[in-house]
Amino acid sequence: MRSVFFLLLLFGLSFSSQAAFFQQPDQVRTGVLSKTSIIDLSHAFSEETVYWVTAKEFRLDTVFAGQTDKGYYYSAFDFETAEHGGTHIDAPIHFAANAQTVDEIPLRRLVGAAIKIDVSSKAMNDPDYLISVEDLTGWEKEQQMQIPDGSIVLLQTGFSNFYPDREKYMGTAERGEEAVKKLHFPGLSPEAAQWLVDKRNINAIGLDTPSIDYGQSQDFRSHVILLSQNIPAFENLTNLDKLPAKGFEVIALPMKIKGGSGAPLRIIALLPD
């Protein structure tokens, strides 16, 4: 009986503590977040969303929207879309056999300290710009530090300024297999991808273009190099210009598609005020 009484007492104290916490004012409950700026790095999904030229585009169908015969408003929609389009994640299995699917990526790779490398002054003048090893080491020299272990690396090209204008953002507004040859946008060079794998220890990587590989890539080597090491990639990001070079955190949570090679992504950055 004593043990049962003790367990009930602990349960009661625990419940009371939780109840007291949720009765606190919002500014107390939010704690650290009340002193943090939240930057949305995601594009909204709509009929304007940019997809790979061969992928199924986003479609939203109305099931019902309006007043019901019961007297209340109700709305519901169906949507369909490809895995890879808009702000999304490339899971390792996208370019590596037997690698992690979306639902298997450890959350530790998707949440944590991040850095930003800004190459927009070069990329905005060259739609075929390849982010180089020198760009990465240049950031380290400027910041007087190595890219920290476990970092989420974000690459700012400036191309999100063109979104959702497909012709400016991707190099062509056409769709289909023939349009692949007309793609022009910056990406990460295979040499830089290999350098990150060999010389640094990053958790994930992302950028503000449609692909980690540049538009004219034929073999998607940067994808293969990174994803083969279970380093997921975030594509079609936005608002990277609002981030500092370091000193912020990222939360990147994709739709948890079992067995998926990619998924729509809601990604945010947290900056201390």
Buried (B, 14 or more C-beta within 10 A) or exposed (E): EEEEEEEEEEEEEEEEEEEEEEEEEEEEEEEEEEEBEEBBBBBEBEEBBBBBBEBEBBEEEEEEEEEEEEEEEEEEEEEEBBBBBBBBBBBBBBBBEEBBBBBBBEEEBBBBBBBBBBBBEBBBEEBBBBBBBEBBBEBBEEEEEBBBEBBBBBBBBBBBBBBBEBEBBBBBEBBEEEBBEBBBBBBBBBBBBBBBBEEBBBBBBBBBBBBBBBBBBEEBBBBBBBBBBBBBBBBBBBBBBBBEBBEBBBBBBBBEBEEBBBBBBEBBBBBEE
